[in-house]
């Protein structure tokens, strides 16, 4: 089973029992997978993994690391 089918099945089950959807995306700044649990009726994000604050922190650390280890002598 490929990832697309697995996500589709997980969404079907989540929507059937909890009226929620799972959304997967790649964050542009960190290149990491972000999973959001969304209310099926309102569209409101119930939970995000990792949380938005953590995504911002990772992006900030990536920038600091790039500055510290750049090869500009």
mmCIF file as Biopython writes it, N, C-alpha, C and O atoms, coordinates in Angstrom:
data_model
#
loop_
_atom_site.group_PDB
_atom_site.id
_atom_site.type_symbol
_atom_site.label_atom_id
_atom_site.label_alt_id
_atom_site.label_comp_id
_atom_site.label_asym_id
_atom_site.label_entity_id
_atom_site.label_seq_id
_atom_site.pdbx_PDB_ins_code
_atom_site.Cartn_x
_atom_site.Cartn_y
_atom_site.Cartn_z
_atom_site.occupancy
_atom_site.B_iso_or_equiv
_atom_site.auth_seq_id
_atom_site.auth_asym_id
_atom_site.pdbx_PDB_model_num
ATOM 1   N N  . UNK A ? 1  ? 0.850   -1.177 0.000  1.0 0.0 1  A 1 
ATOM 2   C CA . UNK A ? 1  ? 0.000   0.000  0.000  1.0 0.0 1  A 1 
ATOM 3   C C  . UNK A ? 1  ? 0.897   1.242  0.000  1.0 0.0 1  A 1 
ATOM 4   O O  . UNK A ? 1  ? 1.830   1.333  0.798  1.0 0.0 1  A 1 
ATOM 5   N N  . UNK A ? 2  ? 0.621   2.185  -0.881 1.0 0.0 2  A 1 
ATOM 6   C CA . UNK A ? 2  ? 1.435   3.399  -0.920 1.0 0.0 2  A 1 
ATOM 7   C C  . UNK A ? 2  ? 0.914   4.419  0.085  1.0 0.0 2  A 1 
ATOM 8   O O  . UNK A ? 2  ? -0.167  4.258  0.652  1.0 0.0 2  A 1 
ATOM 9   N N  . UNK A ? 3  ? 1.702   5.472  0.294  1.0 0.0 3  A 1 
ATOM 10  C CA . UNK A ? 3  ? 1.379   6.471  1.306  1.0 0.0 3  A 1 
ATOM 11  C C  . UNK A ? 3  ? 0.052   7.170  1.009  1.0 0.0 3  A 1 
ATOM 12  O O  . UNK A ? 3  ? -0.725  7.445  1.923  1.0 0.0 3  A 1 
ATOM 13  N N  . UNK A ? 4  ? -0.204  7.454  -0.258 1.0 0.0 4  A 1 
ATOM 14  C CA . UNK A ? 4  ? -1.461  8.120  -0.623 1.0 0.0 4  A 1 
ATOM 15  C C  . UNK A ? 4  ? -2.682  7.306  -0.240 1.0 0.0 4  A 1 
ATOM 16  O O  . UNK A ? 4  ? -3.657  7.849  0.278  1.0 0.0 4  A 1 
ATOM 17  N N  . UNK A ? 5  ? -2.633  6.001  -0.493 1.0 0.0 5  A 1 
ATOM 18  C CA . UNK A ? 5  ? -3.758  5.136  -0.118 1.0 0.0 5  A 1 
ATOM 19  C C  . UNK A ? 5  ? -3.907  5.047  1.396  1.0 0.0 5  A 1 
ATOM 20  O O  . UNK A ? 5  ? -5.023  5.063  1.916  1.0 0.0 5  A 1 
ATOM 21  N N  . UNK A ? 6  ? -2.791  4.953  2.096  1.0 0.0 6  A 1 
ATOM 22  C CA . UNK A ? 6  ? -2.835  4.866  3.557  1.0 0.0 6  A 1 
ATOM 23  C C  . UNK A ? 6  ? -3.440  6.126  4.157  1.0 0.0 6  A 1 
ATOM 24  O O  . UNK A ? 6  ? -4.245  6.044  5.085  1.0 0.0 6  A 1 
ATOM 25  N N  . UNK A ? 7  ? -3.063  7.292  3.639  1.0 0.0 7  A 1 
ATOM 26  C CA . UNK A ? 7  ? -3.617  8.558  4.127  1.0 0.0 7  A 1 
ATOM 27  C C  . UNK A ? 7  ? -5.104  8.616  3.829  1.0 0.0 7  A 1 
ATOM 28  O O  . UNK A ? 7  ? -5.892  9.034  4.677  1.0 0.0 7  A 1 
ATOM 29  N N  . UNK A ? 8  ? -5.490  8.202  2.638  1.0 0.0 8  A 1 
ATOM 30  C CA . UNK A ? 8  ? -6.907  8.191  2.270  1.0 0.0 8  A 1 
ATOM 31  C C  . UNK A ? 8  ? -7.730  7.306  3.191  1.0 0.0 8  A 1 
ATOM 32  O O  . UNK A ? 8  ? -8.813  7.698  3.624  1.0 0.0 8  A 1 
ATOM 33  N N  . UNK A ? 9  ? -7.228  6.124  3.492  1.0 0.0 9  A 1 
ATOM 34  C CA . UNK A ? 9  ? -7.949  5.223  4.396  1.0 0.0 9  A 1 
ATOM 35  C C  . UNK A ? 9  ? -8.024  5.795  5.802  1.0 0.0 9  A 1 
ATOM 36  O O  . UNK A ? 9  ? -9.063  5.701  6.456  1.0 0.0 9  A 1 
ATOM 37  N N  . UNK A ? 10 ? -6.925  6.391  6.277  1.0 0.0 10 A 1 
ATOM 38  C CA . UNK A ? 10 ? -6.933  7.008  7.607  1.0 0.0 10 A 1 
ATOM 39  C C  . UNK A ? 10 ? -7.942  8.151  7.657  1.0 0.0 10 A 1 
ATOM 40  O O  . UNK A ? 10 ? -8.654  8.304  8.650  1.0 0.0 10 A 1 
ATOM 41  N N  . UNK A ? 11 ? -8.011  8.953  6.595  1.0 0.0 11 A 1 
ATOM 42  C CA . UNK A ? 11 ? -8.996  10.040 6.534  1.0 0.0 11 A 1 
ATOM 43  C C  . UNK A ? 11 ? -10.419 9.495  6.548  1.0 0.0 11 A 1 
ATOM 44  O O  . UNK A ? 11 ? -11.286 10.040 7.231  1.0 0.0 11 A 1 
ATOM 45  N N  . UNK A ? 12 ? -10.662 8.425  5.798  1.0 0.0 12 A 1 
ATOM 46  C CA . UNK A ? 12 ? -11.998 7.825  5.767  1.0 0.0 12 A 1 
ATOM 47  C C  . UNK A ? 12 ? -12.427 7.363  7.147  1.0 0.0 12 A 1 
ATOM 48  O O  . UNK A ? 12 ? -13.556 7.617  7.567  1.0 0.0 12 A 1 
ATOM 49  N N  . UNK A ? 13 ? -11.529 6.680  7.857  1.0 0.0 13 A 1 
ATOM 50  C CA . UNK A ? 13 ? -11.836 6.184  9.196  1.0 0.0 13 A 1 
ATOM 51  C C  . UNK A ? 13 ? -12.044 7.345  10.162 1.0 0.0 13 A 1 
ATOM 52  O O  . UNK A ? 13 ? -12.991 7.333  10.948 1.0 0.0 13 A 1 
ATOM 53  N N  . UNK A ? 14 ? -11.166 8.348  10.110 1.0 0.0 14 A 1 
ATOM 54  C CA . UNK A ? 14 ? -11.288 9.493  11.009 1.0 0.0 14 A 1 
ATOM 55  C C  . UNK A ? 14 ? -12.590 10.240 10.766 1.0 0.0 14 A 1 
ATOM 56  O O  . UNK A ? 14 ? -13.248 10.673 11.712 1.0 0.0 14 A 1 
ATOM 57  N N  . UNK A ? 15 ? -12.960 10.390 9.503  1.0 0.0 15 A 1 
ATOM 58  C CA . UNK A ? 15 ? -14.187 11.108 9.186  1.0 0.0 15 A 1 
ATOM 59  C C  . UNK A ? 15 ? -15.419 10.305 9.603  1.0 0.0 15 A 1 
ATOM 60  O O  . UNK A ? 15 ? -16.406 10.876 10.066 1.0 0.0 15 A 1 
ATOM 61  N N  . UNK A ? 16 ? -15.361 9.002  9.443  1.0 0.0 16 A 1 
ATOM 62  C CA . UNK A ? 16 ? -16.487 8.147  9.783  1.0 0.0 16 A 1 
ATOM 63  C C  . UNK A ? 16 ? -16.785 8.174  11.280 1.0 0.0 16 A 1 
ATOM 64  O O  . UNK A ? 16 ? -17.940 8.297  11.685 1.0 0.0 16 A 1 
ATOM 65  N N  . UNK A ? 17 ? -15.748 8.059  12.093 1.0 0.0 17 A 1 
ATOM 66  C CA . UNK A ? 17 ? -15.952 7.948  13.540 1.0 0.0 17 A 1 
ATOM 67  C C  . UNK A ? 17 ? -15.905 9.285  14.273 1.0 0.0 17 A 1 
ATOM 68  O O  . UNK A ? 17 ? -16.589 9.454  15.282 1.0 0.0 17 A 1 
ATOM 69  N N  . UNK A ? 18 ? -15.127 10.217 13.793 1.0 0.0 18 A 1 
ATOM 70  C CA . UNK A ? 18 ? -14.906 11.444 14.554 1.0 0.0 18 A 1 
ATOM 71  C C  . UNK A ? 18 ? -15.246 12.711 13.790 1.0 0.0 18 A 1 
ATOM 72  O O  . UNK A ? 18 ? -15.106 13.805 14.337 1.0 0.0 18 A 1 
ATOM 73  N N  . UNK A ? 19 ? -15.687 12.600 12.543 1.0 0.0 19 A 1 
ATOM 74  C CA . UNK A ? 19 ? -15.954 13.747 11.692 1.0 0.0 19 A 1 
ATOM 75  C C  . UNK A ? 19 ? -14.738 14.675 11.629 1.0 0.0 19 A 1 
ATOM 76  O O  . UNK A ? 19 ? -14.862 15.896 11.724 1.0 0.0 19 A 1 
ATOM 77  N N  . UNK A ? 20 ? -13.578 14.070 11.470 1.0 0.0 20 A 1 
ATOM 78  C CA . UNK A ? 20 ? -12.332 14.821 11.346 1.0 0.0 20 A 1 
ATOM 79  C C  . UNK A ? 20 ? -11.592 14.383 10.090 1.0 0.0 20 A 1 
ATOM 80  O O  . UNK A ? 20 ? -11.908 13.352 9.496  1.0 0.0 20 A 1 
ATOM 81  N N  . UNK A ? 21 ? -10.613 15.171 9.699  1.0 0.0 21 A 1 
ATOM 82  C CA . UNK A ? 21 ? -9.767  14.841 8.556  1.0 0.0 21 A 1 
ATOM 83  C C  . UNK A ? 21 ? -8.316  14.977 8.972  1.0 0.0 21 A 1 
ATOM 84  O O  . UNK A ? 21 ? -7.989  15.773 9.851  1.0 0.0 21 A 1 
ATOM 85  N N  . UNK A ? 22 ? -7.451  14.205 8.346  1.0 0.0 22 A 1 
ATOM 86  C CA . UNK A ? 22 ? -6.015  14.324 8.551  1.0 0.0 22 A 1 
ATOM 87  C C  . UNK A ? 22 ? -5.421  14.993 7.321  1.0 0.0 22 A 1 
ATOM 88  O O  . UNK A ? 22 ? -5.678  14.570 6.194  1.0 0.0 22 A 1 
ATOM 89  N N  . UNK A ? 23 ? -4.639  16.025 7.534  1.0 0.0 23 A 1 
ATOM 90  C CA . UNK A ? 23 ? -3.966  16.708 6.435  1.0 0.0 23 A 1 
ATOM 91  C C  . UNK A ? 23 ? -2.470  16.583 6.627  1.0 0.0 23 A 1 
ATOM 92  O O  . UNK A ? 23 ? -1.953  16.844 7.713  1.0 0.0 23 A 1 
ATOM 93  N N  . UNK A ? 24 ? -1.773  16.183 5.574  1.0 0.0 24 A 1 
ATOM 94  C CA . UNK A ? 24 ? -0.326  16.057 5.597  1.0 0.0 24 A 1 
ATOM 95  C C  . UNK A ? 24 ? 0.253   17.088 4.646  1.0 0.0 24 A 1 
ATOM 96  O O  . UNK A ? 24 ? -0.252  17.275 3.538  1.0 0.0 24 A 1 
ATOM 97  N N  . UNK A ? 25 ? 1.320   17.762 5.083  1.0 0.0 25 A 1 
ATOM 98  C CA . UNK A ? 25 ? 2.000   18.718 4.207  1.0 0.0 25 A 1 
ATOM 99  C C  . UNK A ? 25 ? 3.472   18.776 4.598  1.0 0.0 25 A 1 
ATOM 100 O O  . UNK A ? 25 ? 3.860   18.346 5.684  1.0 0.0 25 A 1 
ATOM 101 N N  . UNK A ? 26 ? 4.269   19.306 3.706  1.0 0.0 26 A 1 
ATOM 102 C CA . UNK A ? 26 ? 5.685   19.523 3.970  1.0 0.0 26 A 1 
ATOM 103 C C  . UNK A ? 26 ? 5.872   21.007 4.257  1.0 0.0 26 A 1 
ATOM 104 O O  . UNK A ? 26 ? 5.515   21.850 3.435  1.0 0.0 26 A 1 
ATOM 105 N N  . UNK A ? 27 ? 6.431   21.328 5.418  1.0 0.0 27 A 1 
ATOM 106 C CA . UNK A ? 27 ? 6.699   22.716 5.757  1.0 0.0 27 A 1 
ATOM 107 C C  . UNK A ? 27 ? 7.831   23.244 4.883  1.0 0.0 27 A 1 
ATOM 108 O O  . UNK A ? 27 ? 8.873   22.601 4.756  1.0 0.0 27 A 1 
ATOM 109 N N  . UNK A ? 28 ? 7.630   24.405 4.285  1.0 0.0 28 A 1 
ATOM 110 C CA . UNK A ? 28 ? 8.614   24.986 3.361  1.0 0.0 28 A 1 
ATOM 111 C C  . UNK A ? 28 ? 9.939   25.296 4.056  1.0 0.0 28 A 1 
ATOM 112 O O  . UNK A ? 28 ? 11.003  25.019 3.503  1.0 0.0 28 A 1 
ATOM 113 N N  . UNK A ? 29 ? 9.885   25.861 5.250  1.0 0.0 29 A 1 
ATOM 114 C CA . UNK A ? 29 ? 11.116  26.316 5.899  1.0 0.0 29 A 1 
ATOM 115 C C  . UNK A ? 29 ? 11.926  25.190 6.524  1.0 0.0 29 A 1 
ATOM 116 O O  . UNK A ? 29 ? 13.155  25.264 6.558  1.0 0.0 29 A 1 
ATOM 117 N N  . UNK A ? 30 ? 11.264  24.149 7.018  1.0 0.0 30 A 1 
ATOM 118 C CA . UNK A ? 30 ? 11.987  23.071 7.710  1.0 0.0 30 A 1 
ATOM 119 C C  . UNK A ? 30 ? 12.081  21.791 6.901  1.0 0.0 30 A 1 
ATOM 120 O O  . UNK A ? 30 ? 12.860  20.900 7.240  1.0 0.0 30 A 1 
ATOM 121 N N  . UNK A ? 31 ? 11.295  21.689 5.833  1.0 0.0 31 A 1 
ATOM 122 C CA . UNK A ? 31 ? 11.246  20.481 4.993  1.0 0.0 31 A 1 
ATOM 123 C C  . UNK A ? 31 ? 10.810  19.255 5.797  1.0 0.0 31 A 1 
ATOM 124 O O  . UNK A ? 31 ? 11.238  18.137 5.513  1.0 0.0 31 A 1 
ATOM 125 N N  . UNK A ? 32 ? 9.967   19.467 6.790  1.0 0.0 32 A 1 
ATOM 126 C CA . UNK A ? 32 ? 9.464   18.374 7.629  1.0 0.0 32 A 1 
ATOM 127 C C  . UNK A ? 32 ? 7.970   18.168 7.394  1.0 0.0 32 A 1 
ATOM 128 O O  . UNK A ? 32 ? 7.255   19.079 6.978  1.0 0.0 32 A 1 
ATOM 129 N N  . UNK A ? 33 ? 7.523   16.955 7.671  1.0 0.0 33 A 1 
ATOM 130 C CA . UNK A ? 33 ? 6.111   16.619 7.503  1.0 0.0 33 A 1 
ATOM 131 C C  . UNK A ? 33 ? 5.312   17.203 8.670  1.0 0.0 33 A 1 
ATOM 132 O O  . UNK A ? 33 ? 5.686   17.050 9.833  1.0 0.0 33 A 1 
ATOM 133 N N  . UNK A ? 34 ? 4.216   17.867 8.341  1.0 0.0 34 A 1 
ATOM 134 C CA . UNK A ? 34 ? 3.302   18.425 9.331  1.0 0.0 34 A 1 
ATOM 135 C C  . UNK A ? 34 ? 1.964   17.700 9.164  1.0 0.0 34 A 1 
ATOM 136 O O  . UNK A ? 34 ? 1.442   17.597 8.055  1.0 0.0 34 A 1 
ATOM 137 N N  . UNK A ? 35 ? 1.419   17.204 10.267 1.0 0.0 35 A 1 
ATOM 138 C CA . UNK A ? 35 ? 0.130   16.518 10.251 1.0 0.0 35 A 1 
ATOM 139 C C  . UNK A ? 35 ? -0.863  17.369 11.026 1.0 0.0 35 A 1 
ATOM 140 O O  . UNK A ? 35 ? -0.606  17.747 12.169 1.0 0.0 35 A 1 
ATOM 141 N N  . UNK A ? 36 ? -1.998  17.669 10.404 1.0 0.0 36 A 1 
ATOM 142 C CA . UNK A ? 36 ? -3.048  18.438 11.070 1.0 0.0 36 A 1 
ATOM 143 C C  . UNK A ? 36 ? -4.302  17.595 11.169 1.0 0.0 36 A 1 
ATOM 144 O O  . UNK A ? 36 ? -4.691  16.923 10.214 1.0 0.0 36 A 1 
ATOM 145 N N  . UNK A ? 37 ? -4.939  17.636 12.343 1.0 0.0 37 A 1 
ATOM 146 C CA . UNK A ? 37 ? -6.246  17.023 12.542 1.0 0.0 37 A 1 
ATOM 147 C C  . UNK A ? 37 ? -7.253  18.163 12.456 1.0 0.0 37 A 1 
ATOM 148 O O  . UNK A ? 37 ? -7.201  19.110 13.240 1.0 0.0 37 A 1 
ATOM 149 N N  . UNK A ? 38 ? -8.178  18.062 11.487 1.0 0.0 38 A 1 
ATOM 150 C CA . UNK A ? 38 ? -9.087  19.162 11.176 1.0 0.0 38 A 1 
ATOM 151 C C  . UNK A ? 38 ? -10.530 18.718 11.404 1.0 0.0 38 A 1 
ATOM 152 O O  . UNK A ? 38 ? -10.919 17.618 11.013 1.0 0.0 38 A 1 
ATOM 153 N N  . UNK A ? 39 ? -11.319 19.586 12.042 1.0 0.0 39 A 1 
ATOM 154 C CA . UNK A ? 39 ? -12.743 19.334 12.227 1.0 0.0 39 A 1 
ATOM 155 C C  . UNK A ? 39 ? -13.406 19.318 10.857 1.0 0.0 39 A 1 
ATOM 156 O O  . UNK A ? 39 ? -13.261 20.264 10.083 1.0 0.0 39 A 1 
ATOM 157 N N  . UNK A ? 40 ? -14.139 18.239 10.554 1.0 0.0 40 A 1 
ATOM 158 C CA . UNK A ? 40 ? -14.740 18.068 9.245  1.0 0.0 40 A 1 
ATOM 159 C C  . UNK A ? 40 ? -15.827 19.073 8.927  1.0 0.0 40 A 1 
ATOM 160 O O  . UNK A ? 40 ? -16.064 19.368 7.755  1.0 0.0 40 A 1 
ATOM 161 N N  . UNK A ? 41 ? -16.496 19.608 9.941  1.0 0.0 41 A 1 
ATOM 162 C CA . UNK A ? 41 ? -17.581 20.566 9.701  1.0 0.0 41 A 1 
ATOM 163 C C  . UNK A ? 41 ? -17.077 22.002 9.626  1.0 0.0 41 A 1 
ATOM 164 O O  . UNK A ? 41 ? -17.399 22.727 8.685  1.0 0.0 41 A 1 
ATOM 165 N N  . UNK A ? 42 ? -16.293 22.409 10.608 1.0 0.0 42 A 1 
ATOM 166 C CA . UNK A ? 42 ? -15.882 23.807 10.684 1.0 0.0 42 A 1 
ATOM 167 C C  . UNK A ? 42 ? -14.588 24.101 9.935  1.0 0.0 42 A 1 
ATOM 168 O O  . UNK A ? 42 ? -14.327 25.250 9.579  1.0 0.0 42 A 1 
ATOM 169 N N  . UNK A ? 43 ? -13.773 23.068 9.692  1.0 0.0 43 A 1 
ATOM 170 C CA . UNK A ? 43 ? -12.478 23.283 9.049  1.0 0.0 43 A 1 
ATOM 171 C C  . UNK A ? 43 ? -11.405 23.753 10.016 1.0 0.0 43 A 1 
ATOM 172 O O  . UNK A ? 43 ? -10.279 24.033 9.605  1.0 0.0 43 A 1 
ATOM 173 N N  . UNK A ? 44 ? -11.744 23.843 11.300 1.0 0.0 44 A 1 
ATOM 174 C CA . UNK A ? 44 ? -10.808 24.298 12.320 1.0 0.0 44 A 1 
ATOM 175 C C  . UNK A ? 44 ? -9.749  23.227 12.601 1.0 0.0 44 A 1 
ATOM 176 O O  . UNK A ? 44 ? -10.063 22.040 12.686 1.0 0.0 44 A 1 
ATOM 177 N N  . UNK A ? 45 ? -8.492  23.660 12.744 1.0 0.0 45 A 1 
ATOM 178 C CA . UNK A ? 45 ? -7.418  22.730 13.098 1.0 0.0 45 A 1 
ATOM 179 C C  . UNK A ? 45 ? -7.548  22.408 14.582 1.0 0.0 45 A 1 
ATOM 180 O O  . UNK A ? 45 ? -7.469  23.293 15.435 1.0 0.0 45 A 1 
ATOM 181 N N  . UNK A ? 46 ? -7.749  21.129 14.871 1.0 0.0 46 A 1 
ATOM 182 C CA . UNK A ? 46 ? -7.893  20.668 16.254 1.0 0.0 46 A 1 
ATOM 183 C C  . UNK A ? 46 ? -6.525  20.456 16.885 1.0 0.0 46 A 1 
ATOM 184 O O  . UNK A ? 46 ? -6.299  20.823 18.039 1.0 0.0 46 A 1 
ATOM 185 N N  . UNK A ? 47 ? -5.622  19.868 16.128 1.0 0.0 47 A 1 
ATOM 186 C CA . UNK A ? 47 ? -4.273  19.589 16.608 1.0 0.0 47 A 1 
ATOM 187 C C  . UNK A ? 47 ? -3.327  19.540 15.422 1.0 0.0 47 A 1 
ATOM 188 O O  . UNK A ? 47 ? -3.694  19.112 14.327 1.0 0.0 47 A 1 
ATOM 189 N N  . UNK A ? 48 ? -2.102  19.988 15.660 1.0 0.0 48 A 1 
ATOM 190 C CA . UNK A ? 48 ? -1.061  19.916 14.628 1.0 0.0 48 A 1 
ATOM 191 C C  . UNK A ? 48 ? 0.155   19.261 15.250 1.0 0.0 48 A 1 
ATOM 192 O O  . UNK A ? 48 ? 0.525   19.555 16.387 1.0 0.0 48 A 1 
ATOM 193 N N  . UNK A ? 49 ? 0.773   18.367 14.490 1.0 0.0 49 A 1 
ATOM 194 C CA . UNK A ? 49 ? 1.960   17.665 14.970 1.0 0.0 49 A 1 
ATOM 195 C C  . UNK A ? 49 ? 3.058   17.843 13.936 1.0 0.0 49 A 1 
ATOM 196 O O  . UNK A ? 49 ? 2.861   17.449 12.787 1.0 0.0 49 A 1 
ATOM 197 N N  . UNK A ? 50 ? 4.205   18.415 14.282 1.0 0.0 50 A 1 
ATOM 198 C CA . UNK A ? 50 ? 4.497   19.118 15.524 1.0 0.0 50 A 1 
ATOM 199 C C  . UNK A ? 50 ? 3.737   20.439 15.578 1.0 0.0 50 A 1 
ATOM 200 O O  . UNK A ? 50 ? 3.323   20.961 14.543 1.0 0.0 50 A 1 
ATOM 201 N N  . UNK A ? 51 ? 3.551   20.981 16.789 1.0 0.0 51 A 1 
ATOM 202 C CA . UNK A ? 51 ? 2.831   22.257 16.932 1.0 0.0 51 A 1 
ATOM 203 C C  . UNK A ? 51 ? 3.534   23.383 16.175 1.0 0.0 51 A 1 
ATOM 204 O O  . UNK A ? 51 ? 4.740   23.321 15.937 1.0 0.0 51 A 1 
ATOM 205 N N  . UNK A ? 52 ? 2.780   24.402 15.803 1.0 0.0 52 A 1 
ATOM 206 C CA . UNK A ? 52 ? 3.312   25.522 15.016 1.0 0.0 52 A 1 
ATOM 207 C C  . UNK A ? 52 ? 4.497   26.194 15.717 1.0 0.0 52 A 1 
ATOM 208 O O  . UNK A ? 52 ? 5.455   26.604 15.061 1.0 0.0 52 A 1 
ATOM 209 N N  . UNK A ? 53 ? 4.434   26.304 17.029 1.0 0.0 53 A 1 
ATOM 210 C CA . UNK A ? 53 ? 5.535   26.916 17.771 1.0 0.0 53 A 1 
ATOM 211 C C  . UNK A ? 53 ? 6.826   26.114 17.579 1.0 0.0 53 A 1 
ATOM 212 O O  . UNK A ? 53 ? 7.903   26.694 17.441 1.0 0.0 53 A 1 
ATOM 213 N N  . UNK A ? 54 ? 6.717   24.793 17.571 1.0 0.0 54 A 1 
ATOM 214 C CA . UNK A ? 54 ? 7.884   23.937 17.379 1.0 0.0 54 A 1 
ATOM 215 C C  . UNK A ? 54 ? 8.432   24.070 15.961 1.0 0.0 54 A 1 
ATOM 216 O O  . UNK A ? 54 ? 9.647   24.065 15.763 1.0 0.0 54 A 1 
ATOM 217 N N  . UNK A ? 55 ? 7.552   24.186 14.983 1.0 0.0 55 A 1 
ATOM 218 C CA . UNK A ? 55 ? 7.983   24.364 13.588 1.0 0.0 55 A 1 
ATOM 219 C C  . UNK A ? 55 ? 8.779   25.664 13.462 1.0 0.0 55 A 1 
ATOM 220 O O  . UNK A ? 55 ? 9.827   25.693 12.816 1.0 0.0 55 A 1 
ATOM 221 N N  . UNK A ? 56 ? 8.281   26.739 14.079 1.0 0.0 56 A 1 
ATOM 222 C CA . UNK A ? 56 ? 8.991   28.022 14.037 1.0 0.0 56 A 1 
ATOM 223 C C  . UNK A ? 56 ? 10.339  27.924 14.742 1.0 0.0 56 A 1 
ATOM 224 O O  . UNK A ? 56 ? 11.325  28.488 14.266 1.0 0.0 56 A 1 
ATOM 225 N N  . UNK A ? 57 ? 10.396  27.224 15.858 1.0 0.0 57 A 1 
ATOM 226 C CA . UNK A ? 57 ? 11.637  27.051 16.607 1.0 0.0 57 A 1 
ATOM 227 C C  . UNK A ? 57 ? 12.662  26.263 15.788 1.0 0.0 57 A 1 
ATOM 228 O O  . UNK A ? 57 ? 13.838  26.624 15.753 1.0 0.0 57 A 1 
ATOM 229 N N  . UNK A ? 58 ? 12.223  25.195 15.134 1.0 0.0 58 A 1 
ATOM 230 C CA . UNK A ? 58 ? 13.117  24.395 14.288 1.0 0.0 58 A 1 
ATOM 231 C C  . UNK A ? 58 ? 13.664  25.248 13.150 1.0 0.0 58 A 1 
ATOM 232 O O  . UNK A ? 58 ? 14.855  25.183 12.846 1.0 0.0 58 A 1 
ATOM 233 N N  . UNK A ? 59 ? 12.807  26.045 12.520 1.0 0.0 59 A 1 
ATOM 234 C CA . UNK A ? 59 ? 13.241  26.911 11.426 1.0 0.0 59 A 1 
ATOM 235 C C  . UNK A ? 59 ? 14.273  27.920 11.925 1.0 0.0 59 A 1 
ATOM 236 O O  . UNK A ? 59 ? 15.256  28.203 11.240 1.0 0.0 59 A 1 
ATOM 237 N N  . UNK A ? 60 ? 14.044  28.459 13.117 1.0 0.0 60 A 1 
ATOM 238 C CA . UNK A ? 60 ? 14.979  29.425 13.697 1.0 0.0 60 A 1 
ATOM 239 C C  . UNK A ? 60 ? 16.333  28.764 13.974 1.0 0.0 60 A 1 
ATOM 240 O O  . UNK A ? 60 ? 17.378  29.331 13.654 1.0 0.0 60 A 1 
ATOM 241 N N  . UNK A ? 61 ? 16.315  27.575 14.562 1.0 0.0 61 A 1 
ATOM 242 C CA . UNK A ? 61 ? 17.566  26.859 14.830 1.0 0.0 61 A 1 
ATOM 243 C C  . UNK A ? 61 ? 18.305  26.507 13.543 1.0 0.0 61 A 1 
ATOM 244 O O  . UNK A ? 61 ? 19.534  26.552 13.498 1.0 0.0 61 A 1 
ATOM 245 N N  . UNK A ? 62 ? 17.559  26.158 12.501 1.0 0.0 62 A 1 
ATOM 246 C CA . UNK A ? 62 ? 18.187  25.856 11.212 1.0 0.0 62 A 1 
ATOM 247 C C  . UNK A ? 62 ? 18.927  27.077 10.667 1.0 0.0 62 A 1 
ATOM 248 O O  . UNK A ? 62 ? 20.019  26.952 10.113 1.0 0.0 62 A 1 
ATOM 249 N N  . UNK A ? 63 ? 18.324  28.267 10.829 1.0 0.0 63 A 1 
ATOM 250 C CA . UNK A ? 63 ? 18.975  29.499 10.371 1.0 0.0 63 A 1 
ATOM 251 C C  . UNK A ? 63 ? 20.235  29.777 11.181 1.0 0.0 63 A 1 
ATOM 252 O O  . UNK A ? 63 ? 21.268  30.145 10.622 1.0 0.0 63 A 1 
ATOM 253 N N  . UNK A ? 64 ? 20.151  29.601 12.497 1.0 0.0 64 A 1 
ATOM 254 C CA . UNK A ? 64 ? 21.322  29.825 13.352 1.0 0.0 64 A 1 
ATOM 255 C C  . UNK A ? 64 ? 22.439  28.854 12.989 1.0 0.0 64 A 1 
ATOM 256 O O  . UNK A ? 64 ? 23.602  29.245 12.894 1.0 0.0 64 A 1 
ATOM 257 N N  . UNK A ? 65 ? 22.087  27.598 12.789 1.0 0.0 65 A 1 
ATOM 258 C CA . UNK A ? 65 ? 23.081  26.585 12.419 1.0 0.0 65 A 1 
ATOM 259 C C  . UNK A ? 65 ? 23.753  26.949 11.098 1.0 0.0 65 A 1 
ATOM 260 O O  . UNK A ? 65 ? 24.966  26.803 10.952 1.0 0.0 65 A 1 
ATOM 261 N N  . UNK A ? 66 ? 22.975  27.415 10.153 1.0 0.0 66 A 1 
ATOM 262 C CA . UNK A ? 66 ? 23.524  27.803 8.858  1.0 0.0 66 A 1 
ATOM 263 C C  . UNK A ? 66 ? 24.510  28.967 9.015  1.0 0.0 66 A 1 
ATOM 264 O O  . UNK A ? 66 ? 25.551  28.993 8.357  1.0 0.0 66 A 1 
ATOM 265 N N  . UNK A ? 67 ? 24.185  29.920 9.879  1.0 0.0 67 A 1 
ATOM 266 C CA . UNK A ? 67 ? 25.080  31.050 10.109 1.0 0.0 67 A 1 
ATOM 267 C C  . UNK A ? 67 ? 26.361  30.614 10.805 1.0 0.0 67 A 1 
ATOM 268 O O  . UNK A ? 67 ? 27.448  31.077 10.459 1.0 0.0 67 A 1 
ATOM 269 N N  . UNK A ? 68 ? 26.237  29.726 11.784 1.0 0.0 68 A 1 
ATOM 270 C CA . UNK A ? 68 ? 27.400  29.290 12.546 1.0 0.0 68 A 1 
ATOM 271 C C  . UNK A ? 68 ? 28.375  28.453 11.717 1.0 0.0 68 A 1 
ATOM 272 O O  . UNK A ? 68 ? 29.589  28.526 11.908 1.0 0.0 68 A 1 
ATOM 273 N N  . UNK A ? 69 ? 27.840  27.675 10.814 1.0 0.0 69 A 1 
ATOM 274 C CA . UNK A ? 69 ? 28.678  26.735 10.079 1.0 0.0 69 A 1 
ATOM 275 C C  . UNK A ? 69 ? 28.864  27.106 8.606  1.0 0.0 69 A 1 
ATOM 276 O O  . UNK A ? 69 ? 29.270  26.272 7.796  1.0 0.0 69 A 1 
ATOM 277 N N  . UNK A ? 70 ? 28.565  28.350 8.268  1.0 0.0 70 A 1 
ATOM 278 C CA . UNK A ? 70 ? 28.800  28.772 6.881  1.0 0.0 70 A 1 
ATOM 279 C C  . UNK A ? 70 ? 30.304  28.867 6.646  1.0 0.0 70 A 1 
ATOM 280 O O  . UNK A ? 70 ? 31.063  29.147 7.574  1.0 0.0 70 A 1 
ATOM 281 N N  . UNK A ? 71 ? 30.727  28.639 5.430  1.0 0.0 71 A 1 
ATOM 282 C CA . UNK A ? 71 ? 32.149  28.598 5.106  1.0 0.0 71 A 1 
ATOM 283 C C  . UNK A ? 71 ? 32.629  29.927 4.530  1.0 0.0 71 A 1 
ATOM 284 O O  . UNK A ? 71 ? 33.466  29.935 3.628  1.0 0.0 71 A 1 
ATOM 285 N N  . UNK A ? 72 ? 32.127  31.029 5.022  1.0 0.0 72 A 1 
ATOM 286 C CA . UNK A ? 72 ? 32.562  32.352 4.593  1.0 0.0 72 A 1 
ATOM 287 C C  . UNK A ? 72 ? 33.714  32.780 5.488  1.0 0.0 72 A 1 
ATOM 288 O O  . UNK A ? 72 ? 33.506  33.172 6.636  1.0 0.0 72 A 1 
ATOM 289 N N  . UNK A ? 73 ? 34.907  32.702 4.967  1.0 0.0 73 A 1 
ATOM 290 C CA . UNK A ? 73 ? 36.088  33.065 5.761  1.0 0.0 73 A 1 
ATOM 291 C C  . UNK A ? 73 ? 36.595  34.400 5.290  1.0 0.0 73 A 1 
ATOM 292 O O  . UNK A ? 73 ? 37.586  34.905 5.818  1.0 0.0 73 A 1 
#
